[in-house]
């Protein structure tokens, strides 16, 4: 019988016993043996647990948690040939939403145990793997100021409240070079790089991004104050026009140099502050369990 490793973030569950029972029942019904259970910790959000599962002979790793758990597990299984399945349990669940995964537990387990395996890209930002998005400036500031209790109470709305605090932040001067080409100098409020392009609610931040095209996409926003941010939001929502304060790029390697330190983030986790961000595409570095071709 096949063995799966279940890596679960216990902070995302209120009823661990019920969750474990549901997963074990689904495994047995599909002909799998009882899974290997591994919980994330504050010091290891999933990478070590995913590697441990593979070392124990797991033929599938299930990442059960939010985007941070998924990213950590992806780092653990990358280039191993073992597929990663996602059981979405976070606030954003951005990778799951972009590949059409259901958020219902029973349906997500069905995909995990009977879906197809798709090689997808990943990215490296300053040497650290990500699978959804990386960014600096506004989005990282927003994440840093959004507390876990507020996310539990308000969900995605908590981020909207946080971002309002930073709409007046002063843009930084940046120098951006893609694939060794001519460097672009501009001012930036946010630089966002995506392996996928759609945010929650169907917001097309990077509409050309595809997780299996071997490339990464980036958008650079420059705005200060409510009026200019509203104009940028209208552009993103309607996908009309080419505002001068929006720059879009597609690349395999991107280097961003800033005139002063800015916070940066990977897949929803704030990484600190930096004056340089180097991002490289990792084509086909991750085998992801996705819905069957005939899924709606």
N, C-alpha and C positions, 0 to 999 in steps of 0.2 A: 504493500500500500504506500501511496505517496505521502511525503511529510511536508508540511508547511510551517514556516515560522511566523508567528503573530507578534508583531512589535506594537505595543499599545501605550499611548500616553495616558496615564491614569488620571491626570488632572482634567481630562475632557469627558470623564464618565462619572455619573452619579450612582450607577448601579453596575458595578464591575461583575458581580456574580451572574446577573442576567445576561450581560454582554458575552461573557465567556461561554455561557450555556448556548446562546444563539449561534455563536461561531462554531462551537464543537458539534452541534446538531447539524448545521449546514455541511460541515466537513464529512461527517459520517454518512449523510444522505447522498453525498457525491462520491463516496468510495475512498475518501482520504482517511488516513489514520488520525488519531488525536494530535492536535498541533503542539508545537513547541511554543510556550508562552514566555514572552520577554517584555518587561516593562521599562519604559524610558526613565531617565533620572535627570536631575538638574545638571549634572556634569556630563551626561551622555544622552542627548535627545533622540538617539536611534541608530547612529552609525555603527557603534560597537555591537549593538544587539543584532542588527542585520548581518554583520559579518559572522557573529556567533551562530546565527541560524544556518548560514551557508556552510560553515565549518562542520555543523552537526548533520549535514546532508539534506537540508531543506531544498525542495525543488521549486518553491514559491515563497516569497516574503510578502506579508500583508502589512502595510503601514497604516495604523489606526490612530488618527489624530488630525491635527491641523496641518497647514502648509509647512511649518517648521519640522514636524515629525516626518512628513513625506520627503523633504529635502535631505534630512539626516539619513533616512533609510536609503534613499537613492544613492547617496555617497557611499554607503556600505555595500550596495549591490552592483554599482557601476562596473562595467566591463567583466562581470562574472559569468554572464550567460544565464543567470537566474532572473526570472521576471519579477517585477515589483507590481503588486496590486494595491489599490488605495481604498480604504474604508473611510470616507470623509467624515470628520468629526469636529472641524474647526469653524471659525467665523467666516473666513474667506473661501477656503476650498478651491483655490483658483485653478490648479492643474486639473483637478477632478471635473470642474465645470467646463474647462476648455476642451477636454477630450470626451465630453458627453457622458460622464459617469453619473449614475443616480446617487442621491444622497440618502435614500431609504436604506436601512441596514440590510434587509433581506435581499433587495435588488442589487446592492453593491456586492454582497457576498456571492450572488449568482454570477455576476461578471467576473469576480475574482477567481471563481472555480471553473468557469466554462467559457470565458472570453477568449480573445485572440491576443497574441503577443506582437507588439509593434515596436520596432527600434526607433527611439526618439532621441533628439539632441539634448544636450545639457550645456551649461556654460561654466566657465571659471572666472571669478571676479577676484582679483588680487590673490589668486591661488586657491580660492575656496569655491566648491561646486554649488551651483544653483540650477533649478529646473523650471522655475516660473519666471520671476522677474528680479532684477537688481536695480538699484537706484540710489541717487544721492540728492540731497537738498530737501525739497518740500515733503516728498513721500516718506523719507526717513525721519524727518522731524515729526510728522504726523504719527508715525508708528511709535516713536519714542515717548510721545505725550499721551498715548492711549493706554489706559491701565486695564489689566485683566478683569477687575471687578466691573468696570464700565462696559467692557465688551460682553461680559456675561449678562448684564442687565439690558443693554441696548443693541447688541449685535453689531451689524455693519454701520448703523447710525453713529456708533461711538467714534468711528474714524472721521465721519463728516464733521462732528463737533470739534474734534482735534484739529482738523485741517484749517478751520476758520481762524484759529489762533495764529496761523503762520502766513496768511495771505498778504500781509504787509512786509514780510521779510525782504531784505535787500538782496537782489540777485548778485551772483558772484561772476567774476570774469573767468572764462574757461577757454582752453585750447583743446580742440577735439580732432583726432586723426584716426581715420578708418582705413584699415588694410594698408597702412604705410603711404596713403595718398596725401594730397594737399591738406594741410591743417586748417581748420576753421576756427576763427576766434570770435567769440560772442559772449553775451551775458546770459546766465542761466539761473532760473529759480529751481529747476528740477531737471535731472537727466535720468530717464527711465529706459532700461534695456529689458526686452522681453523675448523669451523663448516661445511664449504664447501671447495673444494680444487682447483678450477680452476680460474685462473686470466683471465683478458681480453686477447683476442688473442689466447685462447686455451692453455695457459701455465699451465701445470699440477703441480702446486706447492705441493699440498697434494692430490695425485691421489686416495688415499684410503678413503678420508673423505666423509661422507654421512650425510646429514642434519637430517636424521630420524633413526639413528642407536643407539642413546643414548650415544654416545661417542664423544670426540673431538680428533683431530689429531694435532701433533706439529712437526715442523722441526727446528733443530738448525744448523745454518751455522757458520763456522769459516773460515774467509779468510781475506787477507789484500793485496791490490794491484790488478792491472788489471788482471794479469795472473791467479792468484788463483780464482778470481771471474769469469773469462771466463770459467775455468774448472768446477766450480760449476754450471754455467748456462748450460753448455753442459750436465751435469748429469741430471738437471731438465728437459731439453728439450727431451732428449733421454730416460730417465728413465733406464739407464744402469749403472751397476757397483754399488759398495757400498763405496764411498769415506770415508776415515777416518775422514774428517772434516765435515761430514754430519751425524746428529743423528736424527732418526725419532721415534716418540712415539705415542701411542694411549692410552687414559686415561679417567677417570671420574674426577680426581682431580690432578692438577699439581701445584707444588710450585717451583719457580725459585728465587734463591738468588744470588745477584751480588756483586762484590767487590767494585763497585762504581756506582753512579746513572746513569741511562740511560733514554732517552725519551721512552714513551710507548704510544700506540694508540689502539683505539677500532673502528673498522669499518670505518677507514679513518679519525677519529677525534683524534688529539693529546691530551693526557690527562695530560701531565706534565712529571715529571721525578720520578723514583723510584729505590730502591735497592731490592725490593721484589715484585713479581707478583704471586698471587694465583688465579688459574683459576679452576672453577668447571662447569661440564656439568649440564644442566637443561633439562633432557629428556622430549620431547613432550610438552614443555612449551608454544609453540606458534602454533596457528591454522592459516595456510597460504593458501590463495587462489592461486591455481596453474592450469595450463592447464589441460583439460580433458585427461583421459587415452588414448583416441584415437588420441590426438594431435600429429603432426609430431615432 
